[in-house]
Amino acid sequence: MTLVRISSVVRRSWTRTRSRPAGWSGGPSSRSMLQRSLTPHKVAVTAVTVWQSIRHLTARRAATKGTPMLRKPKADPEVVDRLTRVTDFDSDAITRIATVGTQVNIPSGWSIIMESTPADSAYIVLDGTVEIRKGGQTLATLGPGAVFGEIALVNHRLRNASVVASSQISAVRLGEDALQELIEHDADFADTMRTMAQERLGSD
């Protein structure tokens, strides 16, 4: 409903109020008080207020239309089981990882991380192997339980090496926000990440 139509409706109501007979239920005095309170200016102000309210409610309805109710994410039981078998993280850390992470399957030969590119995720290998390459040379091969990609992500640096799947792999992908949440809320996970990073940097 447009502002013009709303204003017209309110104005007609005001006009009908002024023309009510003296015998209406409100009585002459009530009619006079209502006539004085509903001036043309107040009719216009009321119309604008109603119009703004309708626009606000319509916008909210459009924004929420088709949006499902948010549910608290749950840990993927399959990921929990596989992380338990291949990592040394405690049960709390594993549950958090399985809740905020995403399981991905990557074919053999796929370049998962490219050297000198911005970091946006880290990975925990569940199955298969990856090669860490720099300048065309293979520096290391990582298997189940290994974490890679976290150093550049945490330090907000460009990738210092490439990572290529040397076989078909399954892994848990952790985005920047997910990894940051794990580090901030789990001291053991943060310590493990720190140790792994130091060992990796020390071997480079």
C-alpha positions as CSV (number, residue, x, y, z in Angstrom):
1,M,0.0,0.0,0.0
2,T,1.4,3.3,-1.0
3,L,1.7,6.5,1.1
4,V,-1.0,8.2,-1.0
5,R,-3.5,5.4,-0.5
6,I,-2.8,5.2,3.3
7,S,-3.2,9.0,3.5
8,S,-6.4,8.8,1.6
9,V,-7.8,6.1,3.9
10,V,-6.9,7.9,7.1
11,R,-8.3,11.2,5.7
12,R,-11.6,9.5,4.8
13,S,-11.8,8.2,8.3
14,W,-11.2,11.7,9.7
15,T,-14.0,13.1,7.4
16,R,-16.4,10.4,8.4
17,T,-15.7,11.2,12.1
18,R,-16.4,14.9,11.6
19,S,-19.8,14.0,9.9
20,R,-21.1,11.6,12.5
21,P,-24.6,12.5,13.9
22,A,-25.0,13.8,17.4
23,G,-26.7,10.6,18.5
24,W,-23.7,8.4,17.9
25,S,-22.5,6.3,20.8
26,G,-19.6,8.7,21.6
27,G,-21.9,11.6,22.2
28,P,-21.5,15.3,21.0
29,S,-18.7,16.0,23.4
30,S,-16.7,13.0,22.4
31,R,-17.3,13.8,18.8
32,S,-16.0,17.3,19.2
33,M,-12.9,16.1,21.1
34,L,-12.1,13.6,18.4
35,Q,-12.6,16.3,15.7
36,R,-10.1,18.6,17.4
37,S,-7.6,15.8,17.9
38,L,-7.7,14.6,14.3
39,T,-6.5,17.6,12.4
40,P,-5.4,17.3,8.7
41,H,-1.8,17.7,9.8
42,K,-2.1,14.8,12.2
43,V,-3.8,12.7,9.5
44,A,-0.8,13.2,7.3
45,V,1.6,12.4,10.1
46,T,-0.3,9.3,10.9
47,A,-0.3,8.2,7.3
48,V,3.4,8.6,7.1
49,T,3.9,6.6,10.3
50,V,1.7,3.8,9.1
51,W,3.4,3.7,5.8
52,Q,6.9,3.5,7.4
53,S,5.7,0.7,9.7
54,I,4.3,-1.3,6.8
55,R,7.6,-0.8,4.8
56,H,9.6,-2.0,7.8
57,L,7.5,-5.1,8.4
58,T,7.5,-5.9,4.6
59,A,11.3,-5.6,4.5
60,R,11.7,-7.9,7.5
61,R,9.3,-10.4,6.1
62,A,11.1,-10.4,2.7
63,A,14.4,-10.8,4.5
64,T,13.3,-13.8,6.5
65,K,11.1,-15.5,3.8
66,G,12.3,-19.0,3.1
67,T,15.0,-18.8,5.7
68,P,15.1,-21.9,7.9
69,M,15.4,-21.7,11.6
70,L,19.1,-21.8,12.6
71,R,20.1,-24.9,14.4
72,K,23.1,-25.5,16.5
73,P,25.6,-27.5,14.4
74,K,26.4,-31.0,15.5
75,A,29.6,-33.0,15.2
76,D,29.7,-35.4,12.3
77,P,30.0,-38.8,14.0
78,E,31.9,-40.3,11.0
79,V,34.5,-37.4,11.2
80,V,34.7,-37.9,15.0
81,D,35.5,-41.6,14.6
82,R,38.1,-41.0,11.9
83,L,39.8,-38.1,13.7
84,T,40.0,-40.3,16.9
85,R,41.8,-43.0,14.9
86,V,44.4,-40.8,13.1
87,T,45.1,-37.9,15.5
88,D,46.2,-37.3,19.1
89,F,43.7,-34.6,19.8
90,D,41.6,-35.0,22.9
91,S,37.9,-35.8,22.7
92,D,36.8,-32.2,23.2
93,A,39.1,-30.9,20.4
94,I,37.9,-33.7,18.1
95,T,34.3,-32.8,18.7
96,R,34.9,-29.2,18.0
97,I,36.8,-30.0,14.8
98,A,34.1,-32.3,13.6
99,T,31.5,-29.5,14.3
100,V,33.1,-26.6,12.6
101,G,35.1,-28.4,9.9
102,T,33.9,-29.8,6.6
103,Q,34.9,-33.2,5.3
104,V,36.2,-33.1,1.7
105,N,37.3,-35.7,-0.8
106,I,40.1,-34.7,-3.2
107,P,41.3,-36.7,-6.2
108,S,44.9,-37.7,-6.8
109,G,47.1,-35.0,-8.5
110,W,44.9,-32.1,-7.3
111,S,46.7,-29.0,-6.2
112,I,45.1,-28.2,-2.8
113,I,47.3,-25.3,-2.0
114,M,49.4,-23.1,-4.3
115,E,52.6,-21.4,-3.3
116,S,52.5,-17.6,-2.9
117,T,48.7,-17.4,-2.8
118,P,46.5,-16.0,0.0
119,A,45.6,-18.5,2.8
120,D,41.9,-19.3,3.4
121,S,41.9,-22.7,4.9
122,A,43.8,-25.5,6.7
123,Y,43.3,-29.3,6.4
124,I,43.6,-32.4,8.5
125,V,44.3,-35.5,6.5
126,L,41.9,-38.4,7.3
127,D,43.0,-40.8,4.6
128,G,45.6,-40.8,1.8
129,T,48.8,-38.7,1.4
130,V,49.8,-35.3,0.2
131,E,53.2,-33.8,-0.9
132,I,54.6,-30.5,0.2
133,R,56.4,-28.9,-2.7
134,K,58.4,-25.8,-3.0
135,G,60.2,-24.6,-6.1
136,G,59.3,-27.8,-7.9
137,Q,60.9,-30.0,-5.3
138,T,59.1,-32.3,-2.9
139,L,60.0,-31.4,0.7
140,A,57.8,-33.9,2.6
141,T,55.0,-36.4,2.3
142,L,52.2,-36.2,4.9
143,G,49.7,-38.9,5.7
144,P,46.6,-39.4,7.9
145,G,46.5,-37.2,11.0
146,A,48.8,-34.5,9.5
147,V,47.7,-30.9,9.5
148,F,48.8,-28.5,6.7
149,G,47.9,-25.0,5.6
150,E,47.6,-23.7,9.1
151,I,50.8,-21.6,9.3
152,A,50.0,-19.1,6.6
153,L,46.4,-18.9,7.8
154,V,47.2,-18.2,11.4
155,N,50.0,-15.8,10.6
156,H,48.1,-14.1,7.8
157,R,50.8,-14.7,5.2
158,L,51.0,-16.0,1.7
159,R,51.5,-19.7,1.3
160,N,55.2,-20.6,1.4
161,A,54.7,-24.0,-0.3
162,S,52.3,-25.9,-2.5
163,V,50.4,-29.0,-1.4
164,V,49.4,-31.7,-4.0
165,A,47.4,-34.8,-3.4
166,S,49.7,-37.7,-4.2
167,S,46.8,-40.1,-3.8
168,Q,43.0,-39.7,-3.5
169,I,42.6,-38.2,0.0
170,S,39.8,-37.5,2.5
171,A,40.4,-34.5,4.8
172,V,38.7,-32.1,7.2
173,R,38.7,-28.5,5.8
174,L,38.9,-25.7,8.4
175,G,38.2,-22.2,7.2
176,E,39.8,-19.2,8.8
177,D,37.0,-18.5,11.2
178,A,36.7,-22.2,12.2
179,L,40.4,-22.5,12.9
180,Q,40.5,-19.2,14.9
181,E,37.5,-20.5,17.0
182,L,39.4,-23.7,17.7
183,I,42.6,-21.9,18.7
184,E,40.7,-19.4,21.0
185,H,38.5,-22.0,22.8
186,D,40.8,-25.0,23.0
187,A,44.2,-24.5,24.6
188,D,45.4,-28.1,23.8
189,F,44.5,-27.6,20.1
190,A,46.4,-24.3,20.1
191,D,49.4,-25.9,21.7
192,T,49.4,-28.7,19.2
193,M,49.1,-26.3,16.3
194,R,52.0,-24.3,17.7
195,T,54.2,-27.3,18.1
196,M,53.4,-28.6,14.6
197,A,54.2,-25.2,13.1
198,Q,57.6,-25.0,14.9
199,E,58.5,-28.4,13.8
200,R,57.5,-27.6,10.2
201,L,59.4,-24.3,10.1
202,G,62.4,-25.9,11.8
203,S,62.6,-28.5,9.1
204,D,62.3,-26.1,6.2
